Amino acid sequence: MYWVYVLENQNDKGWYIGYTINLEKRLREHQSGYGSRTTSARNNWEMIYYEGYKNQLDAKGRERFLKSGSGRKFLKKQLKNYLGVE
């Protein structure tokens, strides 16, 4: 299974969007500073959203979409209760 996920930095509320085959391991890497350049520069990441895919290309495509303007609008709508958006 391939996972597309969104992390939120609890200090500045910034987001990181990625994909992985091992969701728990990848989250630990981000939280311990061994994640991407973006997440290793800051700490205090929390997973706020994830989706599972059987096919790697589908997961990569979804990651690419979520990083786009339309994808971020989708996430804001999907997470409106969490974000406190009306």
C-alpha positions as CSV (number, residue, x, y, z in Angstrom):
1,M,0.0,0.0,0.0
2,Y,1.2,3.5,-0.8
3,W,0.2,6.4,1.4
4,V,-0.2,10.1,0.6
5,Y,-0.1,12.2,3.7
6,V,-0.2,15.7,5.0
7,L,1.8,16.9,8.0
8,E,1.1,20.1,9.9
9,N,3.8,21.9,11.8
10,Q,2.2,22.7,15.2
11,N,4.4,25.8,15.7
12,D,3.7,27.7,12.5
13,K,0.8,25.7,11.0
14,G,2.8,25.0,7.8
15,W,2.0,21.9,5.8
16,Y,4.2,19.2,4.2
17,I,2.7,16.8,1.7
18,G,4.4,13.6,0.7
19,Y,3.9,9.9,-0.1
20,T,5.5,6.7,1.3
21,I,5.1,2.9,1.4
22,N,5.6,2.9,5.3
23,L,3.5,5.6,6.9
24,E,4.5,5.0,10.5
25,K,8.2,4.8,9.7
26,R,8.0,8.0,7.6
27,L,6.2,9.9,10.3
28,R,8.9,8.9,12.8
29,E,11.6,10.1,10.4
30,H,9.9,13.5,9.9
31,Q,9.5,13.9,13.7
32,S,13.1,12.9,14.5
33,G,14.6,15.3,11.9
34,Y,15.5,12.6,9.3
35,G,12.6,13.6,6.9
36,S,12.9,15.9,4.0
37,R,14.8,19.1,4.0
38,T,11.6,21.0,4.7
39,T,10.6,18.9,7.8
40,S,14.1,18.5,9.2
41,A,14.5,22.3,9.4
42,R,11.5,22.5,11.8
43,N,10.1,20.2,14.5
44,N,6.8,19.4,16.0
45,W,5.0,17.8,13.0
46,E,1.6,16.1,13.3
47,M,-0.2,14.0,10.7
48,I,-3.5,15.6,9.9
49,Y,-4.6,13.6,6.7
50,Y,-3.7,10.5,4.8
51,E,-5.0,8.4,1.9
52,G,-4.0,4.9,0.8
53,Y,-3.4,3.6,-2.8
54,K,-2.6,0.2,-4.2
55,N,-0.6,1.7,-7.1
56,Q,2.5,3.8,-6.7
57,L,1.7,6.0,-9.8
58,D,-1.7,6.7,-8.4
59,A,-0.2,7.8,-5.1
60,K,2.4,10.0,-6.8
61,G,-0.3,11.6,-9.0
62,R,-2.4,12.3,-5.9
63,E,0.6,13.8,-4.1
64,R,1.2,16.1,-7.1
65,F,-2.4,17.1,-7.1
66,L,-2.5,17.9,-3.4
67,K,0.5,20.1,-3.7
68,S,-1.2,22.2,-6.4
69,G,-3.5,25.1,-5.8
70,S,-6.6,23.0,-6.5
71,G,-5.3,20.3,-4.2
72,R,-4.8,22.7,-1.3
73,K,-8.3,24.0,-1.8
74,F,-9.6,20.4,-1.7
75,L,-7.6,19.8,1.6
76,K,-9.0,23.0,3.1
77,K,-12.5,21.9,2.3
78,Q,-11.9,18.3,3.4
79,L,-10.4,19.5,6.7
80,K,-12.7,22.4,7.4
81,N,-13.7,21.2,10.8
82,Y,-10.1,20.6,11.9
83,L,-9.0,23.9,10.5
84,G,-12.0,25.8,11.9
85,V,-12.8,27.2,8.4
86,E,-16.4,28.1,7.5
